[in-house]
Amino acid sequence: MKLTFGLVGGGGISHNHIYAATYDGIAEFTCGCFSRNEEKNRDYASQYNLDSQRVYSDYMVMAIEEAKRPDKIDFVIVCTPNVSHYEICKTFLTRGIAVVCDKPLTVTANQARELVELAKKSDLPCAVTYTFGGFPFIHLARDLYQSKEIGEAYFVSLKYFRGARLNEIYRNQVKTWRFTKEVSGLVGAVGDLGTHIEFLARFVIGSDIDRVLALLINKPGKVELDTTGTVLYEYENGLHGTMTVAQAACGHDNDIEFEILGEKGTISWSMKKYNELKVDYLDGRTVIHRDPGINEKSIRKFDRSRPIIANPPVMGFINIYAKYLHRIINNPPTESYIGYPDFTDGYKGVKFIEACAKSQESDNCWIDL
């Protein structure tokens, strides 16, 4: 019998979630609440041939009605604007339905902590879709770093530039909600892009950020929240780093760069060559790990039989959902590492976002997480 799931939200990213969740044929999309507009709600549901009786005009009604059903959904996907995540996740969790939530998990750390505790109390597996956690070569970077391949590391450099929002800013399109506090939360680009690479680095390094100093810029155009940001940070293990993000960087499209500088070498990964990982050594050697043919355990744990996906972020979604569905089926999990970002990861990401906002408000001072 297949797992079943519902969805709350109807933006463009929601289709990627559905595609990824159903990709391996393990889960079936059965219900949802997609828009406050009744016509748009029906139109969205018709794209997936959903039963009209399981298309809801309100997420609260959806949670109540689905919880009553003998064939209630196994989990719900939440991909709405940031400020609504907390209430929607809480509504489904309190009715015994597991949640997959887009990042950031919430807009405040207190809200995120409450969801973590609620998920644990309910014994429900819950995930946050940090897309790049599903990239195999990020897992290889983690294993190489933690095996001391480059000796003791002393610095981490993170960059995420996108140009997609520049036209939206000048045209004042609805997607500029990402730069509106009432809808997006405390920050803009740092919450949208920065939280992705904060998780990426935290996963590879295996240590949480201890403190940050952030400079957030609300330019160009007339926007309320940051389009660009630079963050200095220090991990609990003493490692230092910098992060630079930009949502209005003309000429860039998901341009991500990640480097760990160590005493014996440097580990580098770029979104432009997401199926590669480069290691430069002190003795002048450069080793490039790449597909096809790589036989590292970090890579082999992913399903290599799948065809190459033209859209790399979708590949990340597919791998995250594969691990998440496996976790639901095998409860309790068969191994200690669950293989996907969970609500605790989401909580740590929100703590980072909140600290960046406090740093900006405090004349760019260091803030402890």
ABEGO torsion letter per residue (X at the ends): XBBBBBBBEABAAAAAAAAAAAAAGABBBABEBABABAAAAAAAAAAAGBBAAABBABAAAAAAAAAABAABBABBBBBBBAAAAAAAAAAAAAAGBBBBBBOBABABAAAAAAAAAAAAAAGBBBBBBBAAAABAAAAAAAAAAAAGAAEBBABBBBBBBBAAAAAAAAAGBAAAAAABAAAAEABBAAAAAAAAAAAAAAAAAGBBBABBBBBBBBOBEBBABBABBBBBBBBAAGBBBBBBBBAABBGBBGBBBBBBBBAAEBBBBBAABAABBBBBBAAGBBBBBBOBGBABAAAAABBAABBBBABAAAAAAAAAAAAAAAAAABOBBABABAGBBBAAAAAAAAAAAAAAAAAAAAGGBBBBX
